[in-house]
Amino acid sequence: MSEPSPPTPTPDRLSLRWALILLAAVVAGLLAGLLTYAQSGDWPGSLLAALGASGAALVALPLLL
């Protein structure tokens, strides 16, 4: 008779650190996009500003936290 195989481990959930980093990146993108739209009224420009701010936050925040 063969031995039972060990149960497969469940995948780890997102850590609190990365959840905070992703939340801060979303907030930074929303703020940058809304402020850019309020200043210029140009939605493509505000979308680019939001994506740029989110990307910069995702690159910089792991180094800081």
C-alpha positions in Angstrom: 0.0 0.0 0.0 1.4 3.4 -0.9 1.8 6.2 1.6 -0.6 9.1 1.3 0.9 12.2 -0.3 1.3 15.3 1.8 -1.4 17.9 1.2 -0.4 20.7 -1.1 0.1 24.0 0.7 -2.3 26.8 0.1 -0.9 29.8 -1.7 0.1 32.7 0.5 -2.2 35.6 0.6 -1.0 39.1 -0.3 1.1 40.5 2.6 0.1 43.6 4.4 3.1 45.4 3.2 2.3 44.9 -0.5 -1.4 45.6 0.1 -0.4 49.0 1.5 2.0 49.7 -1.3 -0.7 48.9 -3.9 -3.3 51.0 -2.1 -0.9 53.9 -1.9 -0.1 53.6 -5.6 -3.9 53.6 -6.5 -4.4 56.7 -4.2 -1.4 58.5 -5.8 -2.8 57.7 -9.3 -6.2 58.9 -8.4 -4.9 62.2 -6.9 -2.6 62.9 -9.8 -5.4 62.1 -12.3 -8.0 64.2 -10.6 -5.8 67.2 -10.0 -4.6 67.1 -13.6 -8.2 66.9 -14.9 -9.3 69.7 -12.7 -6.4 71.9 -13.9 -6.6 71.1 -17.7 -9.9 69.4 -18.4 -8.0 67.0 -20.7 -8.9 63.4 -19.8 -6.1 61.7 -21.9 -3.5 63.9 -20.2 -5.0 63.1 -16.8 -5.0 59.4 -17.5 -1.3 59.6 -18.4 -0.5 61.5 -15.2 -2.4 58.9 -13.2 -0.6 56.0 -14.8 2.7 57.8 -14.3 2.1 58.5 -10.7 0.9 54.9 -10.0 4.0 53.5 -11.7 6.3 55.8 -9.9 4.7 54.9 -6.6 5.0 51.2 -7.3 8.7 51.6 -8.1 9.6 53.9 -5.2 7.4 52.7 -2.3 8.9 49.2 -1.9 12.3 50.9 -1.4 10.9 53.2 1.3 8.7 50.7 3.2 
